[in-house]
């Protein structure tokens, strides 16, 4: 095991010093009223009753059973029992939530009810919004990381744009960290070890600094784990033989001030850093007759055994280093003015990721993305929210405004390796001449007339995208209590979104290979049209966007502005003190944008046949339309059996228009606006306090999420993306059934000690993991389970725990995709690779609390 924690040790020393210095203050701290309702624990209830669950789904503290919104709430204790550190871990506790990642952890995508946006293209905003302490994170990957000292997490389903803004058409993951206490000092920590060389820990301290006026807290976590994969690096230059490791730290500090009885200030600053090798893909299907696999082998390369993907043997001669820097600061002010409260949240965030990978996932040197600043993304975002909320008679009102200025810097580079030319020669000669010829690009057909075709090693694309996105919004959300039992809620948001994009592109090598291929095609077309048709079958591949001379010294500017209304209407009725029923409508909006990738005349469209000169003409207009969702819900929230059971259920129907689909066809990313997608089904959640010692929490989501296309619309989608589904096929990564269950049992041992048992699991029915719905990308239904056993004193001063994640060592694919340049003879018969789910892990944890 390689311990690489010295830099973080230097950071953790100040954290520990703060905790030790705060201990005298802790001993002298006086009582004061909590200043942050959103971060308060739920009110105490009888030990055999379900607790009152306080949520902020409508940006005011309310009992969950009074809120006409589908909300799955996960408490701090349950997060700890289940081992949740990030939003990917969270998925096991939330039915209907699926979280996947692909080429890096920064490409993390959350989906609710089968709806989400693939995270590989930063030009697309998220369908599921992530909000941490009131601050929106611009992409799901930006919100990925150690969540720290969490008070609770709320998963809101359905459009939430009225209060949470654009890019929440499918829902919101609302994360609230623990606030410093003005009254109660605390010191907590944990140290964890596990298999795969896992070692890590965290420490948090909170203390009043000035009696009733000022408190501070600090949280620090540092974690390391060896990779899940053993990597065959072939001839290199990669040297790292493990992959999908973990190595990161995170630090968060907070100040809570209450200078007057009517004013509360909360300042939060955080920084985190990841330095990892991620993420390896393995082969899951060989090409027809091992066609492409044999070509890789002919070059002396290896891309693995499709029969044993879960042996986790990876193949890559190029590195996949990833580094992520994330930092930010926010200030929330809550000021009681008149009959209501004025809330201001000012935030600035700076997030950067850098990393590349071996794009062919083999030891052959075909193509790769360099692991340096040529492949990096950076978001710098300033946001300001101002809202005023209060109650006047029968009216609960909220009005507010929002501004965001986001600056995106995206660098992209795809380069060819030293074996790219001979690989294409083998590939195209097999397709055109019927036998492999490693010199085909120099001698085959008319290539000698143009001096042959050769792609110099390390040549390829170098692209720079600079995008600004300014968002302005006014919003209101009001509830009128018509009677003591009947309430009408109405909300409206007016959103202005202004985007401007500047693109600068060039090619290392000037796209000479594509230029020679085009010259050969022009000569052959004049001499022998039949032979030219053979060449046309492969010429499109030789002139892919990242090889195209059309992007030599290319510049482009685009801009767009959207003015959109969205909103909600809900009618709720309190049948009796234990039952609330409601009906709702909501319209969600996700901004349009630009495809941050090279886009050429689309193969399959008129005038864009493979091999034509139009096939290497850059398209300057890469816009895609805004996405909308009209959602209808009919639900109930019941408190049953003398408050031992909370049981909530909601029927839903959602229709998306211009759904933004980002798909990879093995060669390029394609962004398509799907005219219509329908998601319908039922959401259920429950919390059952079966006894003072046993509690159960879970739910079931049945979501039938499908394309809704005409024959003409389907034909267009097939031509542009090689889509293999039907007009009403189920969407990818959209299981029909998703069910979760977590149980916690506490057993007293004598008068002073206790044992705590937790078992949590999630079932997902079968679904397809690829955007094109290739049957080879299907994932059968599976169960994931986590378990934890703890022992310690009854006052929770310390505990020793044994745990396991993926208890059953379930094998499942996160995402399957067409392997680069190996999707031959067609995508339906070519090589498939996949990013796999994590294997079983286990270990032990020691906790302490003062």
C-alpha positions in Angstrom: 0.0 0.0 0.0 1.3 3.4 -1.0 0.5 6.1 1.6 0.5 9.5 -0.2 -1.0 11.6 2.5 1.7 13.9 3.6 0.4 17.1 1.9 -3.0 16.5 3.5 -1.5 15.9 6.9 -0.3 19.4 6.9 -3.8 20.6 6.3 -5.3 18.3 9.1 -2.9 19.7 11.8 -4.6 23.1 11.8 -8.0 21.4 12.0 -6.9 19.4 15.0 -5.3 22.4 16.6 -8.6 24.4 16.2 -10.5 21.5 17.9 -8.1 21.4 20.8 -8.1 25.1 21.3 -11.9 25.2 21.2 -12.3 22.7 24.0 -12.1 25.3 26.8 -14.7 27.4 24.9 -16.8 24.3 24.6 -16.8 23.8 28.3 -18.0 27.4 28.9 -20.5 27.8 26.1 -23.9 29.1 27.1 -27.2 28.2 25.6 -28.7 30.1 22.7 -31.4 29.6 20.1 -30.4 27.8 16.9 -29.8 30.2 14.1 -30.4 28.1 11.0 -33.8 26.3 10.9 -32.6 24.4 7.8 -29.8 22.8 9.7 -31.7 22.0 13.0 -32.3 18.4 13.9 -35.9 17.2 13.8 -38.0 17.8 16.9 -37.8 15.1 19.5 -40.6 12.5 19.4 -41.5 9.5 21.5 -39.0 6.7 20.8 -41.6 4.4 19.3 -42.9 7.1 16.9 -41.7 8.2 13.5 -39.8 11.5 13.9 -41.0 14.8 12.5 -39.0 15.3 9.3 -38.2 18.9 8.6 -37.5 19.8 4.9 -36.8 23.0 2.9 -38.2 21.9 -0.4 -40.1 25.2 -0.7 -37.2 27.2 0.8 -38.9 27.4 4.2 -38.7 24.9 7.1 -41.8 22.6 7.0 -42.8 19.2 8.1 -42.4 16.7 5.3 -46.0 15.5 5.7 -47.3 19.0 4.9 -45.4 19.5 1.7 -47.1 18.5 -1.6 -43.9 17.5 -3.3 -42.3 14.1 -3.7 -39.3 14.2 -1.3 -37.0 11.4 -0.2 -35.2 12.6 2.9 -32.1 10.9 4.2 -30.9 11.8 7.7 -27.4 12.2 9.0 -27.5 9.0 11.0 -28.7 7.0 8.0 -26.1 8.5 5.7 -23.5 7.4 8.3 -25.0 3.9 8.7 -25.0 3.4 5.0 -21.5 4.8 4.3 -22.6 7.6 2.1 -19.8 10.1 1.2 -21.0 11.4 -2.2 -24.0 11.5 -4.5 -23.1 8.2 -6.1 -23.3 6.5 -2.7 -26.6 8.2 -2.1 -28.4 6.3 -4.9 -28.8 3.2 -2.8 -31.1 5.1 -0.4 -33.3 6.9 -2.9 -35.7 4.9 -5.1 -35.8 6.3 -8.7 -32.3 7.9 -8.4 -29.5 6.4 -10.6 -26.0 7.9 -10.6 -23.3 6.9 -13.1 -19.8 8.0 -14.1 -17.8 7.3 -17.3 -14.3 8.5 -18.3 -13.8 10.4 -15.0 -15.6 11.0 -11.8 -16.2 14.5 -13.2 -18.4 12.9 -15.8 -20.9 11.9 -13.1 -24.6 12.0 -14.1 -27.6 11.8 -11.8 -31.0 10.6 -13.2 -34.4 10.7 -11.5 -37.3 8.7 -12.9 -35.1 7.7 -15.8 -34.3 11.3 -16.9 -30.8 12.8 -16.8 -28.1 14.4 -19.0 -24.9 12.5 -19.9 -22.0 14.5 -18.3 -19.3 14.1 -20.9 -20.2 17.3 -22.7 -20.1 20.4 -20.5 -22.1 22.3 -23.0 -25.2 20.5 -21.7 -26.6 21.5 -18.3 -27.9 19.0 -15.9 -31.5 17.7 -15.8 -31.1 17.0 -12.0 -29.9 20.0 -10.1 -27.5 19.7 -7.2 -27.7 22.4 -4.5 -25.4 22.5 -1.5 -26.2 24.9 1.3 -28.4 26.9 -1.0 -25.8 27.2 -3.8 -26.5 25.6 -7.1 -23.7 23.6 -8.7 -23.5 24.1 -12.5 -23.1 20.4 -13.5 -23.5 17.1 -11.7 -19.8 16.4 -11.9 -19.1 19.8 -10.2 -21.2 18.6 -7.3 -19.4 15.3 -7.0 -17.1 14.9 -4.0 -17.0 14.2 -0.3 -20.1 15.8 1.1 -18.6 16.3 4.5 -20.5 16.8 7.7 -24.1 16.5 6.4 -27.2 17.3 8.4 -29.5 15.7 5.8 -30.2 15.3 2.1 -33.5 15.9 0.3 -34.1 14.3 -3.1 -36.9 16.3 -4.8 -38.6 14.6 -7.7 -40.2 16.3 -10.7 -39.6 19.8 -12.0 -38.3 22.2 -9.3 -37.4 25.1 -11.4 -39.8 27.6 -9.8 -37.6 27.9 -6.7 -34.4 26.2 -7.7 -34.0 27.6 -11.2 -33.2 26.2 -14.6 -31.7 22.8 -15.1 -34.0 21.0 -12.6 -36.5 19.5 -15.1 -36.1 16.0 -13.5 -35.6 17.1 -9.9 -33.1 18.4 -7.3 -30.7 16.9 -4.8 -30.7 19.4 -2.0 -27.8 18.9 0.4 -27.6 20.7 3.8 -24.4 20.5 5.8 -24.3 20.8 9.6 -24.2 24.4 10.8 -22.0 25.5 13.7 -24.0 25.6 17.0 -24.1 28.8 19.1 -24.9 26.6 22.2 -23.4 23.2 22.0 -19.7 22.5 21.4 -18.8 19.2 19.7 -15.8 17.3 18.4 -16.3 14.2 16.2 -14.0 12.0 14.1 -13.6 8.8 12.4 -10.8 6.6 11.0 -11.5 3.9 8.4 -9.5 1.1 6.8 -10.6 -1.4 4.2 -9.7 -3.8 1.4 -8.0 -2.5 -1.7 -5.6 -0.7 0.7 -8.3 1.8 1.8 -7.3 4.2 4.6 -8.9 7.5 5.5 -10.7 9.5 8.1 -12.4 12.8 9.0 -12.6 15.2 11.9 -15.1 17.9 12.6 -15.2 20.4 15.4 -17.8 23.1 16.3 -17.7 25.6 19.2 -19.3 28.9 20.3 -16.6 31.6 20.2 -18.6 34.5 21.6 -21.5 33.7 23.9 -24.8 33.7 21.9 -23.1 35.7 19.1 -20.5 33.7 17.2 -19.7 30.1 16.5 -17.3 28.3 14.2 -16.9 24.8 12.8 -14.3 23.0 10.7 -14.5 19.7 8.8 -11.6 17.8 7.2 -11.5 14.5 5.4 -8.7 12.6 3.7 -9.2 9.3 1.9 -7.0 6.9 -0.1 -7.7 3.6 -1.8 -5.8 1.5 -4.4 -7.4 0.9 -7.7 -10.0 -1.8 -8.5 -8.3 -2.6 -11.8 -5.0 -4.2 -12.8 -3.8 -2.6 -16.0 -1.7 -4.1 -18.8 0.2 -1.0 -20.1 1.8 -2.7 -23.1 4.7 -0.7 -24.5 3.6 2.4 -22.6 4.3 5.3 -22.1 1.8 4.6 -19.2 3.5 3.2 -16.2 0.7 3.1 -13.6 -0.6 -0.5 -13.3 -3.7 0.2 -11.1 -6.7 2.1 -12.0 -9.9 3.6 -10.5 -8.1 4.5 -7.3 -9.1 7.1 -4.7 -7.0 9.9 -3.4 -8.5 13.1 -2.2 -9.0 15.5 0.6 -11.7 18.1 1.5 -11.8 20.9 4.0 -14.8 23.0 5.0 -14.9 25.9 7.5 -17.9 27.8 8.7 -18.7 30.8 10.8 -22.2 31.5 12.2 -22.9 34.9 13.6 -26.0 36.4 15.2 -25.1 40.1 15.8 -28.7 40.9 16.7 -31.8 39.0 17.5 -33.1 39.6 13.9 -30.0 39.0 11.9 -28.1 35.7 11.3 -25.0 35.4 9.1 -23.5 32.1 7.9 -20.1 32.1 6.1 -18.9 28.9 4.4 -15.6 28.2 2.7 -14.5 24.9 1.3 -11.7 23.4 -0.8 -11.1 19.9 -2.1 -8.6 18.2 -4.3 -8.5 14.8 -6.2 -5.4 13.3 -7.8 -6.4 9.9 -9.2 -6.2 7.5 -12.1 -9.7 7.0 -13.4 -11.6 5.6 -15.2 -10.9 2.2 -16.8 -13.3 0.5 -19.2 -13.2 -3.2 -20.1 -14.4 -5.1 -23.2 -17.8 -6.7 -22.9 -18.4 -7.8 -26.5 -16.0 -8.7 -29.3 -16.7 -7.6 -32.9 -18.4 -10.0 -35.3 -16.0 -12.8 -35.9 -13.5 -11.0 -33.7 -13.0 -8.7 -36.6 -11.7 -5.5 -34.9 -10.1 -7.6 -32.0 -8.0 -9.4 -34.5 -6.8 -6.1 -36.0 -5.7 -5.0 -32.6 -3.9 -8.3 -32.1 -2.2 -7.9 -35.5 -0.6 -4.7 -34.2 0.7 -6.6 -31.2 -2.0 -5.1 -28.9 -4.5 -6.6 -26.5 -7.9 -5.2 -25.5 -9.0 -7.9 -23.1 -11.3 -10.9 -22.9 -15.0 -10.1 -23.3 -15.9 -13.3 -21.4 -14.3 -12.1 -18.1 -14.9 -8.3 -17.8 -15.3 -8.6 -14.0 -11.8 -9.9 -13.5 -11.2 -6.1 -13.9 -8.1 -6.5 -16.1 -7.7 -3.3 -18.0 -5.6 -2.6 -21.1 -4.2 0.9 -21.8 -0.9 2.1 -23.0 -1.8 5.8 -22.3 -2.4 7.3 -18.9 -5.7 8.4 -17.5 -4.6 10.8 -14.8 -7.4 13.0 -13.4 -7.0 16.0 -11.1 -9.9 18.0 -9.7 -9.7 21.3 -7.8 -12.9 22.6 -6.3 -13.2 25.6 -4.0 -15.7 28.2 -3.1 -17.2 30.6 -0.6 -20.8 31.6 0.3 -22.4 34.0 2.6 -26.0 33.6 3.7 -27.8 36.4 5.6 -31.2 35.9 7.1 -32.7 39.2 8.4 -36.1 39.4 10.0 -37.7 42.5 8.4 -41.3 43.4 9.1 -43.6 40.4 9.0 -41.1 38.2 7.0 -37.5 37.2 6.5 -35.1 38.6 3.9 -32.6 36.0 2.8 -29.5 36.7 0.7 -27.1 34.0 -0.6 -24.0 35.2 -2.3 -21.5 32.6 -3.6 -18.5 32.2 -5.8 -17.2 28.8 -6.9 -14.1 27.8 -8.9 -14.0 24.2 -10.2 -11.4 22.7 -12.5 -10.7 19.2 -13.8 -7.9 18.0 -15.9 -7.4 14.6 -17.3 -7.2 12.3 -20.4 -7.4 8.6 -21.2 -6.6 5.9 -23.7 -9.5 6.2 -26.1 -9.2 2.7 -27.6 -8.8 1.0 -24.2 -6.2 -1.4 -25.6 -2.4 -1.7 -25.5 -2.3 -0.8 -29.2 -1.3 2.8 -29.7 -4.4 4.0 -31.8 -5.8 7.2 -30.2 -5.8 9.0 -26.9 -6.6 12.2 -25.0 -3.5 13.6 -23.3 -3.6 14.0 -19.6 -2.7 17.6 -19.4 -4.3 21.1 -19.7 -5.2 20.3 -23.3 -8.0 18.3 -21.8 -9.5 20.3 -19.0 -12.6 22.1 -17.9 -13.0 25.0 -15.6 -16.2 26.6 -14.2 -16.0 29.9 -12.4 -19.4 31.0 -11.1 -20.7 33.9 -9.2 -24.3 33.7 -8.0 -26.6 36.0 -6.0 -30.0 35.0 -4.7 -32.3 37.4 -2.8 -35.7 36.4 -1.5 -38.3 37.6 1.0 -40.7 35.2 2.7 -43.4 35.6 5.2 -47.0 35.1 6.2 -49.9 37.5 6.0 -53.2 36.2 7.2 -54.0 33.1 5.1 -51.2 33.7 2.7 -47.7 32.3 2.9 -45.7 34.3 0.3 -42.2 34.3 -1.2 -40.7 36.6 -3.8 -37.2 36.7 -5.0 -34.6 37.3 -7.7 -31.5 35.4 -8.9 -28.4 36.2 -10.9 -25.6 34.0 -12.0 -22.5 34.7 -14.1 -20.8 31.5 -15.2 -17.5 31.4 -17.1 -16.6 28.1 -18.7 -13.2 27.3 -20.1 -13.1 24.0 -22.0 -10.0 22.6 -23.7 -10.2 19.4 -25.7 -7.6 17.4 -27.6 -7.8 14.0 -29.4 -4.5 12.7 -30.7 -3.6 9.7 -32.8 -0.9 7.2 -31.7 1.9 5.7 -33.6 -0.2 2.7 -34.8 -3.2 4.7 -36.0 -2.2 4.6 -39.7 -1.4 0.9 -39.8 -4.6 0.2 -37.8 -6.7 2.1 -40.4 -4.9 0.3 -43.2 -5.8 -3.1 -41.7 -9.4 -2.0 -41.0 -10.2 -0.4 -44.4 -8.4 -3.0 -46.5 -10.5 -5.7 -44.8 -13.7 -3.8 -45.6 -12.8 -2.7 -49.1 -10.5 -5.4 -50.5 -11.7 -8.3 -48.3 -8.3 -9.0 -46.6 -6.1 -7.1 -44.2 -3.2 -5.1 -45.7 -1.1 -3.0 -43.3 0.1 -0.8 -46.3 -3.4 -0.1 -47.7 -3.3 3.6 -47.0 0.0 3.9 -49.0 -0.7 1.4 -51.8 -4.4 0.6 -52.0 -6.8 2.1 -54.6 -5.4 5.5 -55.8 -3.6 6.5 -52.6 -0.2 6.3 -54.4 -1.3 9.2 -56.6 -1.3 11.5 -53.6 1.8 10.1 -52.0 -0.1 7.8 -49.6 -2.0 8.7 -46.5 -0.2 8.9 -43.2 -1.3 10.2 -39.8 1.8 11.3 -37.9 2.0 10.1 -34.3 0.6 12.6 -31.8 -1.2 14.6 -34.4 -4.8 15.6 -34.0 -7.2 18.2 -32.7 -6.6 21.1 -30.3 -9.7 23.0 -29.4 -10.5 25.8 -27.0 -14.0 26.9 -26.0 -14.7 29.9 -23.9 -18.4 30.3 -22.9 -20.1 32.8 -20.7 -23.6 32.2 -19.3 -25.5 34.9 -17.6 -28.8 34.1 -15.9 -31.3 36.5 -14.5 -34.5 35.4 -12.8 -37.5 36.7 -10.9 -39.6 34.2 -9.0 -42.5 33.9 -6.6 -44.1 31.0 -4.8 -47.2 31.5 -2.7 -49.7 29.4 -0.8 -53.2 30.6 0.0 -54.9 28.7 2.8 -58.5 28.8 1.5 -59.7 27.0 4.6 -57.9 25.2 7.5 -57.9 22.1 5.3 -57.7 23.4 1.7 -54.6 25.2 0.3 -53.7 26.5 -3.2 -50.1 27.0 -4.1 -49.0 28.9 -7.1 -45.5 29.7 -8.3 -44.0 31.5 -11.3 -40.5 32.1 -12.5 -39.3 34.4 -15.3 -35.8 33.3 -16.5 -33.4 35.1 -18.9 -30.5 33.0 -20.1 -27.7 34.6 -22.2 -24.9 32.4 -23.6 -21.9 33.4 -25.7 -19.3 31.0 -27.0 -16.0 31.6 -28.7 -14.2 28.6 -30.3 -10.6 28.4 -31.5 -9.5 25.2 -33.1 -6.4 23.9 -34.9 -4.7 20.6 -35.8 -1.4 19.3 -34.9 -0.2 18.1 -38.3 -2.7 20.2 -40.2 -5.1 17.4 -40.9 -2.8 16.1 -43.6 -4.1 12.5 -43.5 -7.7 13.6 -44.2 -6.5 16.0 -46.9 -4.6 13.2 -48.7 -7.7 11.0 -48.4 -9.9 13.6 -49.9 -7.4 14.2 -52.8 -7.4 10.4 -53.4 -11.2 10.4 -53.5 -11.3 13.3 -56.0 -8.9 11.5 -58.3 -10.6 8.2 -58.1 -14.0 9.7 -58.6 -13.0 11.0 -62.0 -11.4 7.8 -63.1 -13.6 5.0 -61.6 -16.8 6.0 -59.8 -17.4 2.4 -58.7 -14.0 2.3 -57.0 -14.7 5.8 -55.6 -17.8 4.4 -53.9 -15.6 1.8 -52.2 -13.3 4.6 -50.9 -16.3 6.7 -49.8 -17.3 3.9 -47.4 -14.1 4.6 -45.4 -13.3 8.2 -46.3 -15.7 9.6 -43.7 -13.8 7.8 -40.9 -10.5 9.1 -42.2 -11.9 12.6 -42.1 -13.6 12.6 -38.7 -13.9 16.0 -37.0 -10.7 15.6 -34.9 -8.8 14.8 -38.2 -10.4 17.4 -40.4 -8.3 20.2 -42.1 -11.5 22.2 -42.1 -10.6 23.1 -38.5 -7.1 24.4 -39.3 -6.9 27.9 -37.7 -10.7 27.8 -37.2 -12.5 30.4 -35.2 -16.2 30.7 -34.4 -18.5 32.9 -32.3 -22.1 32.0 -31.3 -24.6 33.7 -29.0 -28.2 33.1 -27.9 -30.7 34.4 -25.5 -33.7 32.7 -24.0 -36.7 34.3 -22.2 -38.8 31.6 -20.5 -41.6 31.4 -18.0 -41.9 28.3 -15.8 -44.1 27.6 -12.8 -46.2 25.4 -10.7 -49.8 25.1 -9.3 -50.7 22.7 -6.5 -54.0 22.1 -4.7 -53.7 20.3 -1.3 -56.4 19.1 1.1 -55.9 18.0 4.7 -58.5 15.2 5.0 -57.7 14.7 8.6 -54.7 15.3 10.9 -53.1 12.1 9.5 -53.8 12.4 5.7 -52.9 15.0 3.1 -53.9 14.6 -0.5 -52.8 16.9 -3.4 -52.7 17.5 -7.1 -50.1 19.4 -8.9 -48.8 20.7 -12.2 -45.3 22.0 -12.9 -43.5 23.2 -16.0 -39.7 22.7 -16.0 -37.1 24.4 -18.1 -33.5 23.5 -19.0 -31.6 26.0 -21.0 -30.4 25.3 -24.5 -26.8 25.8 -25.4 -24.0 24.8 -27.7 -22.3 21.5 -28.4 -18.8 22.0 -27.2 -17.3 19.6 -29.8 -16.4 19.7 -33.4 -19.5 19.2 -35.5 -19.3 18.5 -39.3 -21.9 18.0 -41.9 -23.9 15.1 -40.4 -23.5 11.8 -42.2 -26.9 10.6 -43.3 -28.2 14.1 -44.2 -28.6 15.2 -47.8 -25.3 16.3 -49.3 -23.3 14.8 -46.5 -22.7 11.3 -47.7 -19.4 9.7 -46.5 -16.5 10.8 -48.6 -18.2 13.9 -50.1 -16.4 17.2 -49.7 -19.2 18.4 -47.5 -18.3 15.7 -45.0 -15.3 17.8 -43.8 -17.2 21.1 -43.7 -17.4 22.5 -40.1 -20.9 23.4 -39.0 -20.8 26.8 -37.3 -24.2 26.6 -35.7 -23.9 24.0 -32.9 -26.9 25.2 -30.9 -29.4 22.8 -29.4 -32.9 23.9 -28.1 -34.1 24.4 -24.6 -35.7 21.4 -22.9 -39.1 21.6 -21.3 -41.1 19.3 -19.0 -44.8 19.4 -18.3 -45.5 17.3 -15.2 -48.7 16.3 -13.5 -48.9 14.6 -10.1 -51.6 13.2 -7.8 -50.4 12.2 -4.4 -51.0 11.5 -0.7 -49.0 11.8 2.5 -50.2 9.7 5.4 -49.2 9.4 9.0 -50.5 6.1 10.3 -50.6 3.7 13.3 -50.3 6.4 16.0 -47.4 8.1 14.1 -45.4 4.9 13.7 -45.6 4.9 9.9 -45.1 7.7 7.3 -46.4 6.5 4.0 -46.3 8.7 0.9 -47.3 7.9 -2.7 -47.6 9.9 -5.9 -48.8 9.1 -9.4 -47.0 11.1 -12.0 -47.1 11.9 -15.7 -44.3 13.9 -17.3 -43.9 14.9 -21.0 -40.6 16.3 -22.1 -40.1 18.2 -25.3 -36.7 18.8 -27.0 -35.1 16.3 -24.6 -31.3 16.9 -24.9 -29.7 13.6 -25.8 -25.9 13.3 -25.8 -24.7 10.1 -27.4 -21.4 8.6 -28.5 -21.3 6.4 -31.6 -17.8 5.1 -31.3 -16.3 7.9 -33.2 -17.9 11.2 -32.2 -20.4 12.7 -29.7 -23.7 13.7 -31.2 -26.2 16.0 -29.5 -29.8 15.5 -30.5 -33.0 17.2 -29.4 -35.6 14.4 -29.0 -39.0 15.9 -29.9 -40.9 14.0 -27.2 -40.2 11.8 -24.2 -42.9 10.5 -21.7 -42.3 9.3 -18.2 -45.2 8.0 -16.1 -45.6 5.9 -13.0 -45.7 6.0 -9.2 -43.4 7.1 -6.4 -43.7 5.7 -2.9 -41.7 6.4 0.2 -42.1 5.2 3.8 -40.6 5.5 7.2 -41.7 2.9 9.8 -40.7 3.0 13.4 -41.5 -0.7 14.0 -40.3 -0.6 17.6 -38.1 1.7 19.7 -35.2 -0.4 18.5 -36.1 -1.0 14.9 -36.7 1.5 12.1 -37.2 0.9 8.4 -37.0 3.4 5.5 -37.5 2.8 1.8 -39.6 3.2 -1.2 -40.5 2.0 -4.7 -40.4 4.0 -7.9 -42.1 2.6 -11.0 -41.2 4.9 -13.9 -42.0 3.9 -17.5 -39.8 6.4 -19.3 -40.0 6.1 -23.1 -39.3 7.9 -26.4 -42.5 9.2 -28.1 -41.6 9.5 -31.7 -43.2 9.5 -35.1 -41.8 7.3 -37.9 -40.2 10.3 -39.5 -38.6 11.4 -36.2 -37.3 7.9 -35.6 -35.8 7.8 -39.1 -33.9 11.1 -38.4 -32.6 9.8 -35.1 -31.4 6.6 -36.6 -29.6 8.4 -39.4 -27.8 10.8 -37.0 -27.0 8.5 -34.1 -27.3 4.9 -35.3 -30.1 4.5 -32.8 -31.3 0.9 -32.5 -34.5 1.3 -30.6 -38.1 1.7 -31.7 -40.4 4.8 -31.7 -41.6 4.0 -28.1 -38.5 2.3 -26.7 -37.6 2.7 -23.1 -34.9 5.3 -22.5 -31.4 4.2 -21.6 -30.5 4.0 -17.9 -34.2 4.1 -17.1 -35.2 1.0 -15.1 -38.9 0.4 -14.9 -38.7 -0.5 -11.2 -36.3 0.9 -8.6 -36.8 -0.1 -4.9 -34.8 0.7 -1.8 -35.0 -0.5 1.8 -32.8 0.3 4.8 -33.3 -1.2 8.2 -31.5 -0.2 11.5 -31.8 -2.2 14.7 -30.3 -1.2 18.0 -29.7 -3.8 20.7 -28.8 -2.6 24.3 -26.0 -4.6 25.9 -26.1 -4.2 29.6 -26.9 -0.7 30.9 -24.1 1.2 29.3 -23.5 -0.3 25.8 -25.3 -1.1 22.6 -24.9 -2.8 19.3 -26.2 -1.2 16.1 -27.1 -3.1 12.9 -27.8 -1.6 9.5 -28.7 -3.3 6.3 -29.6 -1.4 3.2 -30.3 -2.5 -0.3 -31.6 -1.4 -3.7 -33.2 -3.3 -6.6 -33.1 -2.0 -10.1 -34.9 -3.9 -12.9 -33.3 -4.4 -16.3 -32.4 -1.4 -18.5 -30.1 -0.5 -21.4 -26.9 1.4 -20.5 -26.3 2.9 -24.0 -27.9 5.9 -25.6 -28.3 4.1 -28.9 -30.1 1.1 -27.2 -27.8 -1.5 -28.7 -29.0 -4.8 -27.2 -25.4 -5.6 -26.3 -25.5 -2.8 -23.8 -28.4 -4.3 -21.8 -28.0 -4.6 -18.0 -30.2 -7.2 -16.3 -31.9 -6.5 -13.0 -29.7 -6.5 -10.0 -29.5 -5.8 -6.2 -26.9 -3.8 -4.4 -26.6 -4.1 -0.6 -24.6 -2.4 2.1 -24.3 -3.6 5.7 -22.7 -2.2 8.9 -22.4 -3.5 12.5 -21.3 -1.2 15.3 -20.6 -1.5 19.0 -20.1 1.3 21.6 -21.4 3.0 24.7 -25.1 4.2 24.9 -24.0 7.8 24.9 -22.3 7.4 21.5 -19.0 8.7 22.9 -17.2 6.1 20.6 -18.0 3.2 18.4 -16.2 0.4 16.5 -17.9 -0.6 13.2 -17.4 -3.3 10.6 -19.0 -2.6 7.2 -19.3 -3.8 3.7 -20.5 -2.1 0.5 -21.9 -4.2 -2.4 -22.3 -7.0 0.0 -23.3 -9.5 -2.6 -20.4 -8.5 -5.0 -23.0 -7.7 -7.6 -21.7 -7.4 -11.2 -23.3 -4.6 -13.2 -22.4 -2.1 -15.9 -22.7 1.6 -15.3 -22.5 2.6 -19.0 -21.6 0.5 -22.1 -20.4 2.2 -25.2 -19.0 1.6 -28.7 -15.2 1.2 -28.6 -13.4 3.9 -30.5 -12.6 2.9 -34.1 -13.6 -0.7 -33.3 -17.4 -0.3 -34.0 -17.1 -2.3 -37.3 -18.4 -3.6 -39.5 -21.3 -1.7 -37.8 -22.1 -0.3 -34.4 -24.5 -3.3 -34.0 -21.7 -5.8 -34.5 -18.6 -3.8 -33.3 -16.6 -4.0 -30.0 -18.4 -2.8 -26.9 -16.6 -1.5 -23.8 -18.2 -0.7 -20.4 -17.5 1.2 -17.2 -18.4 -1.2 -14.4 -19.9 -0.7 -11.0 -17.6 -1.0 -8.0 -16.9 -4.4 -6.6 -17.5 -5.5 -3.0 -15.5 -3.5 -0.4 -15.2 -4.1 3.3 -13.4 -2.7 6.3 -13.7 -1.2 9.8 -14.3 2.3 11.2 -13.6 3.8 14.6 -15.6 6.8 15.6 -15.5 9.2 18.6 -17.7 12.1 19.7 -17.5 14.7 22.4 
